[in-house]
Amino acid sequence: MASLDRVKVLVLGDSGVGKSSLVHLLCQNQVLGNPSWTVGCSVDVRELYWYMT
């Protein structure tokens, strides 16, 4: 049986460069239609499963 590893990714950068839009695209598989300014932090979760043999 394969073990399941977890990875947490922290996205940092200057304001207005599209960090929240990138994370939303990667987690939801859709473009953020009308992005607004994120104040503080935004959290999004995506679970990926893969098995190594």
N, C-alpha and C positions, 0 to 999 in steps of 0.2 A: 504494500500500500504506500502511495506517495505521501510525503508530508506537505502540508499547506503552509506556506510562508506568507507573512504580511509585510507590506511595504507601505510606509507613510511618506508622502511627498509634500514638501513645503515649497510653495512658489513665491519667490520674492522678486521685487523690482520696483522701478520708479512708478509714480502715479500716472495713470492714463495710458499705459503701454499695452493693456489687454490681458492681464493675468486672469481676471475672473472670466473673461470670454474664452480664453484658452482652456481653463479648467472645466467650464461648462460644456464646451465642445467635446473634450475628451471623456467626460463622465456621462453626458446625456446623448451624445451622438447627434446633436443638432446645434445649429448656429444660434447664438443669443440674438434675437431679433432687434430689441431695443435696449441695449445695455445702459445701465445707470451707474453712477459713481458708487463704489463700495466703500462704506465708512467702517473702519475697524477691520473686520475679517469676514470672509465668506467661506463656508464649509460645504464641500460636496463629496459624496462617497460613491465609489464604483468598485464592485467586486469582480475580479477576474480569476478564473480558474484555469489552471493548466497542469498537466501531469507530465513529469519527466520519467522516462523509462530507462 
